[in-house]
Amino acid sequence: MFNNFINIGKKIQSVSFFSPKRLVAKKPSYQVLVATHHKTGTQWMATIFKEISRTLGLRYFYGSQEKLPKGTDIFFQDHSMFNFDQFQDEYRGVHMIRDPRDRIISGCFYHQKSDEKWLHIKRKEFGGISYQDKINSYTSFDDQIFFEMAYSGKWGIHEMLAWDYANPAFMEVKYEDLIMDEDLFLFHKIFVFLGFPGRCIPKVLKISYDNSLFSGNISRSVHRRSGKTRQWEKYFKPQHKAKFLELFDDVLIKLGYESNNDWADS
């Protein structure tokens, strides 16, 4: 169905590039802002938008806004931190969140093995060892979940809550919807909203498909362990559910993942 559709139509270091073959006719109508959070599909989205930038010859930047080069066409921010008053050009953006429970499980696995620098910095709060050493010091995965929930998980969940979901210049997307978008209907809506020219849509959709787990082209890695939704159901025990509610109360209701807190009783 994908082929028919197409035929119809770390904290990491800051990264910036510009192709000399940049074709102005292929520029989106707006400056594009891509907003994610840690363990909400950041590497997936970064791969897609970087490849789109290379293919269309657009200026791409991944990093903090204070280092943002002038004339950037696509600005990727992995903590959804923007100073909107400083943007001189009209912008459109896409903001992606993930079920906080799955974010905790994903982070729990990832932080045990990742080589991201912040994970290897020795910290007083952990008795002089790093985050990675601390999470690996727990012998049970149950205890690792509790630790992740109280630290990196909590930071990321509060970050998602702090976002302004009423900003009309942003399209709000859930990781759970996009990871199932094999027919690319949601991807298509995103690129139209962001102002990509119609003649470029088939090309950017193919890039999105080829760089998504559902294509079968992407191998598993420390960044792409599973991609499945509702992983928390396999790992959360009653004590994890109780702790989650203690720490985050009705966050799942606010973010649109549950209508009440009965999930913790099942």
N, C-alpha and C positions, 0 to 999 in steps of 0.2 A: 504494500500500500504506500510505503514511503516513496518508492520510485515513481509511482503514478502521481503522487502529490507533487514531487519535484518537477516532473515533466509538465505538469500544469503550470506551473508557475514560471610570615611565618614568623610565625613572624619571619617573613622572608625579606631579603634585601629589596629595595625599590628597583623596579625594572621599567625602562623606558626605551622605546625605539621608534624610528621613523623610516619608512621606505621611500627611496628616491623616486619610485614609480607611482607615487601617490596620485590617484585619480580623483579630482575634486568632485566629479559627477557622481562618485560612489559614496560621498560623505553622507552620514545621517543628517536629518534636518535640525538636530539639536546636538549639543554636547551630551554624550552618553555617560551616565554615572551607573556603576555596577556596585551594589552594596550587599555584602554578605557578612557572616559572623563565623568565628572559628568552629569548624566541624559542622558546617551547614551546606556543604557542597562547594566550598571556596576553590579548591584546586580544579574541580570540574569546570566551574564557570570561568576561572582564569584561563584555562587551556582553550576553551571555546572562544572567548573574546580576544585572546592574544592571536589565535589563528585567523580569526575574522579580520583583525587589524592588519596582519601581514598580507592576507589575500587581497584586501581592498586598498591597501596602501594608506592606512590611517595611523595617526599618532596615538600610541597606547602608553598608558602609565599605570603602574601598580605600586602604591606606596602611600605615604602621608601627604596631606594637602599642602603643607608648607614647602614641599619639594616639587610640587606640581609644575611641570613646564608649561609655558604659555603655548596656546595653540593645540593642546591635547584634545583629541577627538573622543577617546574612550578612557575614562578614569575609573580604575578599579580600586575599591577600598574594602579590605577584609575585616574591618571592625565597624563598618557603616558610620564612620566619623567624618562629617562634612561641616564646613562653615559656609552655609549657603549664601551669606551676604557677600562673600568674596568672589562668587562666580560672576563674571562679566557677560558671558554668553548664556542664552536661554538653554536650559538643560531638561532632559528627560532621564529617568532612571528606572532600574529594576532592583527591588529589594527582596532577598530570599531568606526565609527562616526555616527552621526545622523543629520537629517535635522535641521539646527540651529533654524528654526521657531518652529518646534515641541519641540526642546529642551527648548525653552523659555516657551512654554505653560506647558510642563511637570514640569519644575522647579517652575513655578508660583503656581501650585497646591501643589507640594511637600513641598515647603519652608514655606507654611502656617501651616503645621502640623508636620513636621519631628522633631524628638528629637536629630538630629545630633548636637554635641556640638557647632560647629562654628556658628550655627544659633541663639544661645542663649547668645553669648558674646556681651556685651554692647560696642557700637562703637561711637566714637566722631563724625564721619561723618553723623551719623543718630541722632544726638542730645542726645547721651547717652543711646539710646535704642538699642535692638538687631535687627539683620536682620529680624527675624521672626516677632517681634513686629512692625517693620517698614512696612513690606509688608502687615501685617494685619491691619495697621492703615488706609489703603485706603479702602474706602467703596465700590468702584466699581471695578469689575474685569478688566475693561479697564485700569484703573490707575495702578492696580497691574501688568499688562502686561508691561506697560511703565517702571515701577520700575525694574522689573526683567530683562528687556531688557538692561537697563542702568548699571546693576551691575552684578549679578551672570551670567546672560546670556552672557554678553559681555566678562567676564573673560573666560568662557568656549569656546566661539566661537573663541577668539584670540588664545586659547590653541590649538584648532583643526587646525587653520591656520598655527601655528608654527611647526607642525609636518612635518618630512621629508618623503614625499610620494614616494620618489625615492629609498628608502632603499629596496634592493631586498630580504633581509632576512625577510621581513614582507609581509604578505598577507593583503591587504586592503579590509575591509568589511563594508557595510552600514547596519545599524540597520534595515532599511526598507526592505532590501532583506532577512535578516536572520529571521525576525519575521514572514515572509511568507513561510519559508522553511519547510513546513510540511512533504515533502517527503525526507528531509535531504540530498539533493544533495549538497547544499552549505556547510553544516556541514561536510559532508564526505570529500569535497575538503580541508576544513580547517585542519582536523585531519591528512590527508595524507601529506599535506604541512608541518605540524608541526613535522612529523616524527614518529607518533604513529605506532607501529607494526601492521601489517595486522590482526593478530588474535585478537587484542584488539579493532579493529574498530567497530564491532557490539555492543560491550559492551558500548563504549563511545558514540555511536550514541543513544543507548537506554537511557542512562543517559541524553543526550541532549534533547531528545524528552520528557521524563518524567518531565523535569524541565522547559519546555517552555509553554507559555500560550496556544498555539494551541493544546496542549495535552488534555486540559480540566482538568488537575490535579492540576493546580496552582490557588489558591484563590487570589482575589484582596487584596491589602494592600497599605500602604502609599508609598511603593516602586513600587508596580505594580498596578497603578490606571487604566490604559487602555491598553496600548500597541499598539493602533491603529496608523496608519500613517496618515499624512496630517491633524492632529488635528487643526493646525493653521488656516485652511480654515474656521472653525466654529467660531473662536474667533478674528482673525485679521480683524480690520476695516481699511478703507482707511488711517486713521491717524497712525495706527500701521505700515502699510506697508511703509508709507512715512518715519517714524522714523527709521524703520529697514534699509532702504536704506541710510539714513543719517548717521547712525552709522557704517554700515558694507559694504556699497557699493556693490561690485560684489562678495561677499563671496560665494553666492550660485552657481555662475558660477565656481569659483575656486574649490569648493568642489564637483562639478558635479551634483548639484541638479536642476539647470536651465541652459538653453543655453543663456538666456538674462534676462533682468529685466522687461519683459512685464507682468510677473505674478502680479506685483504691480498695474497694470492698470485694472485688471479683477475684 
